[in-house]
Amino acid sequence: MKYPIFDSIIKNIKNEITKRGIIPTKFKVWKESTIQATGLELSLDIHGHNSGIKEITINFDWDSFREAKLAHRMKGMKRHPLLKRQDLLDSKVALTLDIETAWHFDEKQIINLPGAEDADARIKYASEWMRALNNEISTLAPLEKSINRWHIEVDGDKHGKFVSALSLLTYQQYSLDDIDELSKVHAKVSAKLQGILSRSLRILELAGRTRPEAA
């Protein structure tokens, strides 16, 4: 299935990050025909930053329903391949661009804490960090239609339980209902991407500031 509008969005994102001198460790476009969906996975390696976070991923999700509905609204799209699909045009899917941003923490810094022989020390460390960072993030300006949550995996060894994976996730939906030209799509995506990158850097700073002292 072809997605000319989303392909154009991808090119715009690539141009934007190139202009900012950002070199992603992953820039992967995926398509899943069984669910008529597509997306872009963008990964940024930030090893060396004193935040305790090892990687940021930004995922842009799209599908044939949104592609067709947006093409129907836009000028110059009469030849779009999906406009012949009335089932797509009649769908009740909201016309939004969905973006998930994830900050992946370096789990080794928690697993290898000094005093790890204390069975509860590593869980307490992770819990304290999450609580402190949540408090700081709550002071930031709220995002448009966003949901924040933590992804946590717990494992165990001879010293007891520990957090083996820790990620902060933000889900956002940006409405495209007011779009009628491709240039407006690019302008909106560029503005939202700038906001996401700025917020990502801010959260890196907050993660470094709230990082607990090892016992």
TABEL-V40900 format. One record per pair of residues at least 6 apart in sequence whose ideal C-beta (glycine too) atoms are under 8 Angstrom apart, sorted by sequence separation. I is the first residue (numbers start at 0). J is the second residue. D is the distance in Angstrom with one decimal. If there is no record, write none. Layout:
i:j:d
I:J:D
I:J:D
This chain:
i:j:d
30:36:7.5
31:37:7.3
70:76:4.3
76:82:7.1
81:87:5.8
82:88:7.4
114:120:5.3
115:121:6.1
154:160:7.3
155:161:7.0
177:183:7.9
178:184:5.5
16:23:6.6
30:37:4.6
45:52:6.3
46:53:5.9
153:160:5.5
154:161:6.1
29:37:6.6
45:53:6.8
112:120:6.1
153:161:7.1
28:37:7.1
29:38:5.6
44:53:7.6
45:54:6.6
70:79:4.0
112:121:5.5
153:162:6.0
154:163:3.9
175:184:7.0
178:187:6.9
28:38:7.4
29:39:7.8
44:54:5.9
45:55:6.3
152:162:7.1
153:163:6.6
28:39:5.5
29:40:6.8
43:54:6.7
70:81:6.2
71:82:6.3
110:121:6.8
136:147:7.1
151:162:6.0
152:163:4.9
27:39:7.2
28:40:8.0
42:54:6.1
43:55:4.5
67:79:7.5
70:82:5.8
109:121:5.4
112:124:5.9
152:164:3.8
175:187:7.2
13:26:6.9
26:39:7.4
27:40:4.5
42:55:7.3
43:56:7.6
66:79:8.0
151:164:6.9
152:165:7.8
26:40:7.8
42:56:5.0
43:57:7.6
67:81:4.0
150:164:7.0
151:165:5.8
173:187:7.0
25:40:6.0
26:41:5.9
41:56:6.8
42:57:7.9
66:81:5.6
67:82:6.5
109:124:5.9
150:165:7.4
151:166:8.0
25:41:6.7
26:42:7.9
40:56:6.6
41:57:4.4
109:125:5.5
149:165:7.2
150:166:4.4
25:42:3.7
40:57:7.9
41:58:7.3
67:84:5.8
71:88:5.7
149:166:7.1
150:167:8.0
23:41:5.3
24:42:4.8
40:58:5.3
41:59:7.6
63:81:6.0
149:167:6.0
150:168:5.9
173:191:5.5
9:28:6.1
23:42:5.8
24:43:6.7
39:58:7.1
68:87:7.1
149:168:7.2
23:43:5.9
24:44:4.4
38:58:6.1
39:59:4.4
67:87:3.7
68:88:6.3
129:149:6.1
147:167:7.2
148:168:5.4
171:191:7.9
38:59:5.7
63:84:7.4
66:87:7.7
67:88:5.5
147:168:7.0
21:43:6.8
38:60:4.6
68:90:7.2
72:94:7.9
147:169:5.3
148:170:7.9
38:61:5.9
64:87:5.2
67:90:8.0
146:169:7.3
147:170:8.0
36:60:7.0
37:61:5.2
63:87:5.7
68:92:7.1
145:169:5.7
146:170:4.6
171:195:7.9
16:41:7.6
36:61:6.9
37:62:6.9
69:94:6.1
145:170:6.4
36:62:4.3
64:90:4.5
68:94:5.3
125:151:7.6
145:171:4.7
12:39:6.7
35:62:5.5
36:63:7.5
65:92:6.1
142:169:6.8
144:171:6.3
145:172:7.9
2:30:7.8
34:62:7.3
35:63:4.0
64:92:4.1
143:171:6.5
144:172:4.3
12:41:7.3
35:64:7.2
65:94:5.8
142:171:5.6
143:172:7.4
144:173:7.5
0:30:7.0
9:39:5.5
24:54:7.6
62:92:7.2
65:95:7.2
143:173:6.3
144:174:7.8
25:56:7.8
65:96:7.8
122:153:7.6
0:32:6.2
5:37:5.9
0:35:6.4
2:37:5.3
61:96:7.0
132:167:7.2
167:202:7.2
60:96:7.9
61:97:7.7
125:161:7.9
129:165:7.7
0:37:7.8
59:96:6.6
60:97:4.3
121:158:7.7
122:159:7.9
125:162:4.2
59:97:7.4
60:98:7.5
121:159:7.6
122:160:5.6
59:98:5.6
60:99:7.3
121:160:7.3
122:161:6.8
58:98:6.9
118:158:6.2
119:159:6.8
121:161:4.1
122:162:6.7
125:165:6.1
57:98:6.6
58:99:4.5
117:158:7.5
118:159:3.1
119:160:8.0
121:162:6.6
57:99:7.4
58:100:7.9
116:158:5.3
117:159:7.9
118:160:7.2
56:99:7.9
57:100:5.2
58:101:7.7
115:158:5.0
56:100:7.3
57:101:7.9
55:100:6.9
56:101:4.7
55:101:7.0
115:161:7.6
12:59:7.3
55:102:5.7
56:103:6.9
55:103:7.3
54:103:4.5
95:144:7.8
101:150:7.7
9:59:7.9
52:102:5.0
53:103:5.8
8:59:7.3
52:103:6.6
53:104:6.9
110:161:5.3
52:104:5.5
53:105:4.2
109:161:6.3
110:162:7.9
8:61:7.7
51:104:5.8
52:105:6.9
109:162:5.3
110:163:7.1
51:105:5.9
5:61:4.6
106:162:6.6
109:165:7.1
142:198:7.5
51:108:5.9
106:163:5.6
106:164:5.8
2:61:6.6
106:165:6.2
139:198:7.1
2:63:7.4
5:66:6.1
103:164:8.0
104:165:4.2
4:66:5.6
103:165:7.7
104:166:6.7
139:201:6.8
0:63:5.8
3:66:8.0
103:166:4.8
104:167:7.8
2:66:5.1
102:166:6.5
4:69:5.8
101:166:5.1
102:167:4.5
4:70:6.1
101:167:6.9
136:202:6.8
101:168:4.9
100:168:7.3
101:169:7.7
4:73:7.7
99:168:6.3
100:169:4.8
136:205:6.6
99:169:7.1
132:202:7.9
135:205:4.4
99:170:5.3
100:171:7.5
4:76:7.8
98:170:7.6
99:171:7.7
97:170:7.2
98:171:4.8
132:205:6.0
135:208:7.1
97:171:7.2
98:172:7.9
132:206:5.9
135:209:5.8
4:79:7.7
97:172:5.5
98:173:7.0
134:209:7.9
3:79:6.5
96:172:7.5
3:80:7.5
51:128:7.7
95:172:4.3
96:173:4.8
132:209:4.7
95:173:6.0
128:206:7.9
131:209:3.8
1:80:5.2
93:172:7.3
95:174:5.5
96:175:6.1
1:81:7.7
94:174:6.8
95:175:6.3
131:211:7.3
0:81:7.8
93:174:7.6
94:175:4.9
128:209:6.2
94:176:5.4
128:210:6.1
128:211:5.5
127:211:4.9
124:211:5.6
8:96:7.6
124:213:7.3
124:214:7.7
96:188:7.0
98:191:7.2
120:214:5.8
96:191:7.6
100:195:5.8
98:195:6.8
102:199:7.3
117:214:7.3
100:198:7.8
100:199:6.5
114:213:7.3
102:202:5.9
113:213:5.1
114:214:4.7
102:203:7.5
112:213:5.3
113:214:6.7
104:206:7.6
112:214:7.2
102:206:7.0
73:178:6.8
74:179:6.0
75:180:7.9
69:175:5.9
72:178:6.6
73:179:5.6
74:180:5.6
75:181:7.4
72:179:5.7
73:180:6.2
73:181:6.5
69:178:6.5
65:175:7.6
73:184:8.0
69:184:7.7
57:195:6.4
57:199:7.9
55:199:5.4
55:203:8.0
52:203:5.9
50:203:4.3
50:204:7.1
52:206:5.4
48:203:6.0
51:206:5.5
43:199:7.8
50:206:4.4
51:207:6.5
50:207:4.1
45:203:6.9
49:207:5.3
48:207:7.6
51:210:5.1
50:210:7.6
11:184:7.9
15:188:8.0
7:181:6.2
11:185:4.6
15:189:5.4
21:196:7.8
8:184:6.5
12:188:6.7
16:192:7.8
4:181:7.2
7:184:7.3
8:185:7.5
11:188:5.8
15:192:5.5
19:196:7.3
7:185:7.4
11:189:6.6
15:193:7.7
4:184:6.9
8:188:5.6
12:192:6.2
